[in-house]
């Protein structure tokens, strides 16, 4: 019999204490792991926990970078017209990142991502992959902003 548990600990010390408590009533195996194996397991668990702790920070930074172009546009709109005519403005370079904004008349990355997720939950990921094949992309994150409207239409038809 095997049991899988997903646990999160604030520190390695807390993890060791919890594992010791859980294993207190368990009969040890006939062949005990070596101290080196135990240390490697603890180090591996610490690495995994460090990555899990860093994930929210990385997600926040990605979101901040994705919203940056929108903030630049808002700042331009707030400048008075006299200032704008005095010095020519340089347009920011268009980003080709996954999170970049599509043309203003089409759906955004977030709009299409939400419906792709709905289809994935309703029909399964393999179905979504099949729907994306005509666009020449393996996943939605590989889509270009000009494809968003067509992908959204296909996904809506799949849900209907």
C-alpha positions as CSV (number, residue, x, y, z in Angstrom):
1,X,0.0,0.0,0.0
2,X,1.3,3.5,-0.8
3,X,0.0,6.9,0.4
4,X,0.9,10.2,-1.1
5,X,0.8,13.3,1.0
6,X,1.5,16.9,0.0
7,X,2.8,18.8,3.0
8,X,4.1,22.4,3.4
9,X,6.5,23.4,6.2
10,X,7.9,26.7,7.3
11,X,11.3,25.3,7.9
12,X,13.4,22.1,7.6
13,X,13.4,21.8,11.4
14,X,9.6,21.9,11.4
15,X,9.5,19.3,8.7
16,X,11.9,17.0,10.6
17,X,9.8,17.3,13.8
18,X,6.5,16.6,11.9
19,X,8.0,13.6,10.1
20,X,9.5,12.2,13.4
21,X,6.1,12.6,15.0
22,X,4.3,10.8,12.1
23,X,6.8,8.0,12.0
24,X,6.9,7.5,15.8
25,X,4.4,4.6,15.7
26,X,5.6,3.1,12.4
27,X,7.7,0.0,12.4
28,X,11.0,0.7,10.8
29,X,11.8,-1.1,7.6
30,X,14.2,-4.0,7.7
31,X,16.7,-2.0,5.7
32,X,17.1,1.5,7.1
33,X,18.2,4.3,4.7
34,X,21.7,5.5,5.3
35,X,22.3,8.9,6.9
36,X,23.5,10.2,3.5
37,X,20.2,9.1,1.9
38,X,18.2,10.8,4.7
39,X,20.2,14.0,4.3
40,X,19.7,13.9,0.5
41,X,15.9,13.5,1.0
42,X,15.8,16.4,3.5
43,X,17.8,18.6,1.1
44,X,15.5,17.7,-1.8
45,X,12.5,18.6,0.3
46,X,14.0,21.9,1.2
47,X,14.7,22.7,-2.5
48,X,11.1,21.9,-3.3
49,X,9.8,24.1,-0.4
50,X,12.1,27.0,-1.5
51,X,10.7,26.8,-5.1
52,X,7.1,26.7,-3.7
53,X,7.9,29.7,-1.5
54,X,9.3,31.6,-4.5
55,X,6.3,30.9,-6.8
56,X,4.0,33.7,-5.6
57,X,6.9,36.2,-5.9
58,X,7.6,35.1,-9.5
59,X,3.9,35.3,-10.4
60,X,3.6,38.8,-8.9
61,X,6.6,40.0,-10.9
62,X,5.2,38.5,-14.1
63,X,1.8,40.2,-13.5
64,X,3.6,43.5,-12.8
65,X,5.6,43.3,-16.0
66,X,2.4,42.4,-18.0
67,X,0.6,45.4,-16.7
68,X,3.5,47.8,-17.3
69,X,2.6,48.8,-20.9
70,X,-0.9,49.7,-19.7
71,X,0.5,52.1,-17.1
72,X,2.7,53.8,-19.7
73,X,-0.4,54.5,-21.9
74,X,-2.3,55.8,-18.9
75,X,0.6,58.2,-18.1
76,X,0.6,59.5,-21.7
77,X,-3.1,60.2,-21.5
78,X,-2.6,62.3,-18.3
79,X,0.0,64.7,-20.0
80,X,-1.4,68.1,-21.1
81,X,-1.6,68.7,-24.8
82,X,0.8,71.6,-24.7
83,X,3.6,69.4,-23.3
84,X,2.9,66.8,-25.9
85,X,3.4,69.3,-28.8
86,X,6.6,70.7,-27.3
87,X,8.5,67.4,-27.5
88,X,7.9,64.5,-29.8
89,X,6.9,61.4,-27.9
90,X,8.6,58.1,-28.6
91,X,6.2,55.1,-28.7
92,X,7.2,52.2,-26.5
93,X,8.3,49.1,-28.4
94,X,5.6,46.5,-28.9
95,X,6.1,43.4,-26.8
96,X,5.7,40.0,-28.3
97,X,5.5,38.4,-24.9
98,X,2.6,36.0,-24.1
99,X,1.1,38.5,-21.7
100,X,1.2,41.4,-24.2
101,X,-2.0,43.2,-25.0
102,X,-3.7,42.5,-28.3
103,X,-5.2,45.2,-30.5
104,X,-7.8,47.2,-28.6
105,X,-10.7,45.8,-30.7
106,X,-10.0,42.1,-29.9
107,X,-10.1,39.9,-26.8
108,X,-7.2,40.1,-24.3
109,X,-4.9,37.2,-23.3
110,X,-6.8,36.9,-20.0
111,X,-10.2,36.7,-21.8
112,X,-9.1,33.9,-24.0
113,X,-7.1,32.1,-21.3
114,X,-10.2,32.0,-19.2
115,X,-12.3,30.3,-21.9
116,X,-9.4,27.9,-22.7
117,X,-9.4,26.8,-19.1
118,X,-13.2,26.3,-19.1
119,X,-12.9,24.1,-22.1
120,X,-10.0,22.2,-20.6
121,X,-12.0,21.6,-17.4
122,X,-15.2,20.6,-19.3
123,X,-13.7,18.5,-22.1
124,X,-10.1,17.7,-21.0
125,X,-6.7,19.0,-22.0
126,X,-6.3,16.6,-25.0
127,X,-9.5,18.2,-26.5
128,X,-8.0,21.7,-26.2
129,X,-4.7,20.6,-27.8
130,X,-6.7,19.2,-30.7
131,X,-8.6,22.5,-31.1
132,X,-5.4,24.4,-31.1
133,X,-3.7,22.3,-33.8
134,X,-5.2,24.3,-36.8
135,X,-3.5,27.4,-35.3
136,X,-0.1,25.6,-35.4
137,X,0.4,26.0,-31.7
138,X,0.8,23.2,-29.0
139,X,-0.6,25.3,-26.2
140,X,-2.5,28.6,-25.8
141,X,0.5,30.3,-24.3
142,X,2.2,30.0,-27.8
143,X,-0.6,32.0,-29.4
144,X,-0.1,35.4,-31.0
145,X,-2.4,38.3,-30.1
146,X,-3.8,38.3,-33.6
147,X,-5.0,34.7,-33.1
148,X,-6.9,35.4,-29.8
149,X,-10.2,36.3,-31.5
150,X,-10.3,33.1,-33.6
151,X,-9.1,30.9,-30.7
152,X,-11.9,32.4,-28.5
153,X,-14.5,31.7,-31.2
154,X,-13.3,28.0,-31.5
155,X,-13.4,27.5,-27.7
156,X,-16.8,29.1,-27.4
157,X,-18.1,26.7,-30.1
158,X,-16.6,23.8,-28.2
159,X,-18.5,24.7,-25.1
160,X,-21.8,25.1,-26.9
